[in-house]
Amino acid sequence: MSAVTDQSAMIFADDDDTDQLYFRQRSEWHAHRAAIADDGSTRTLHERFAALYAQRAVSPSST
């Protein structure tokens, strides 16, 4: 590897953890919005997004 590639690998090493945290937070936010939704269509929409973000948070490659 070149010095630039080595440096890039170090800089982006924590991206997966950062992405997983972001996806978990988004999932929780959508789950909360679903819980307080006034109508069924809004609730369903937020439940679907919560499930999608939760799946992305646990997938091996989040990006």
C-alpha positions in Angstrom: 0.0 0.0 0.0 1.1 3.5 -0.6 1.3 6.1 2.2 -1.9 7.8 0.9 -3.8 4.5 1.0 -2.5 3.6 4.5 -3.5 7.1 5.7 -7.0 6.7 4.1 -7.5 3.4 5.7 -6.8 4.9 9.1 -9.0 7.9 8.6 -12.0 5.8 7.5 -11.5 2.9 9.8 -14.3 4.0 12.2 -16.8 4.8 9.5 -18.7 1.5 9.9 -19.2 2.2 13.7 -20.3 5.8 12.9 -22.7 4.5 10.2 -24.1 1.9 12.5 -24.7 4.5 15.3 -26.3 6.8 12.8 -28.7 4.1 11.5 -29.6 3.0 15.1 -30.4 6.6 16.0 -32.5 7.1 12.9 -34.3 3.8 13.6 -35.1 4.9 17.1 -36.3 8.3 15.9 -38.7 6.8 13.4 -39.9 4.3 15.9 -40.8 7.2 18.3 -42.5 9.1 15.5 -44.5 6.0 14.7 -45.6 5.7 18.3 -46.9 9.2 18.4 -48.4 9.3 14.9 -51.9 10.6 14.6 -52.9 8.5 11.6 -52.3 5.0 10.3 -50.5 6.0 7.1 -47.9 8.1 9.0 -47.5 5.4 11.6 -46.9 2.8 8.9 -44.4 5.0 7.0 -42.3 5.6 10.2 -42.5 1.9 11.1 -41.2 0.9 7.7 -38.3 3.4 7.9 -37.5 2.3 11.5 -37.3 -1.3 10.3 -35.1 -0.3 7.3 -32.7 1.7 9.4 -32.6 -1.1 12.1 -31.6 -3.6 9.4 -28.9 -1.3 8.0 -27.5 -0.9 11.5 -26.9 -4.6 11.9 -25.8 -5.4 8.3 -22.2 -6.3 7.8 -21.6 -3.5 5.3 -23.7 -0.5 6.2 -22.5 1.6 3.3 
